[in-house]
């Protein structure tokens, strides 16, 4: 490869069977509620899960709502389930509690029993409403403590909460168990081991703070959750011969107007999906190749003369590769997310999702649902609790109408467009 920064990789056949669309937890038409504590309320991992899902299935009608509350526990989630879950009439949901439930203390049975009781309460309500549930373990703390790689005492607490409480709840209630604790800890341990080997102090790789990861850590959370939900890595795949030997082979895309061009090949490619990775989270890629693990955007071109080739998308160069590399197949996900029309469309989707979720959080969930009803006495206005609730419900209904418009903006950004792909020799 001539452009290492684009992270083009030759495809290697892996032993494990890839996940398919039919295996994925979310389905076309789903209304998804993501409930949890402050880590959920950050709207990072939840946004990333949503963005990866809608870009992989742009033709699906999907609705996502985040109802995370800072400082909350499973008991709180159970108590507010009707208000913060059932009111959205969801068909699927994710549950991510545990960080606060353990009280940042060594494991003890009374706290753990309360945690499991809260999870089971949510499970009972979800079953009654016919909601599919993905039960997500808490992620470990990423502390800046020097030294060994084994979990700190609170990580041992969180590990038990996941391995025992979350897994048991999923198994007992027919839900999906999602382990994000161990994949996350494995990446932390890799970074810690390197720091130890270099005899230097470990520096947090997930940004944010030990409890609340920044984008790098939350992209790791999202990737672990998606893998647990059997998210399909395939975006689309094209195999084409530069000569008139064989018909193209495609997966999840359509190919038209295939012609020989300038010693290479040109064609129109209409994909049925988009790759995704949040650019603000790129720091995690040093430790975990999440971009390529979750984005298989393949191009294989055989029959080319030896040499170097430009890969252009709508006339814009996005990558270079040798004829040998192209004959084996290359993953263009990192390249097309860096520059060109696909990068521009993914950016537009990301903006639309963030705008929608920011409005819901600020103007509806925090702005109406959780807003205290306080009227200063000097106004001389007295409202009964019933009147307050009536006004709250009216405001909720009015502002939720705006959400339909914002949901539609996301869907408009997801409309797929054909692109002209040229694979031509690099000019000397």
Beta strands, then each sheet from edge to edge (+ up, - down):
strand 1: 9-10
strand 2: 31-36
strand 3: 63-66
strand 4: 92-96
strand 5: 132-136
strand 6: 176-178
strand 7: 234-241
strand 8: 249-251
strand 9: 253-261
strand 10: 264-271
strand 11: 296-302
strand 12: 308-313
strand 13: 316-322
strand 14: 330-331
strand 15: 419-425
sheet 1: 1+ 14- 11+ 7+ 8-
sheet 2: 3+ 2+ 4+ 5+ 6+
sheet 3: 9+ 10- 15+ 12- 13+
end
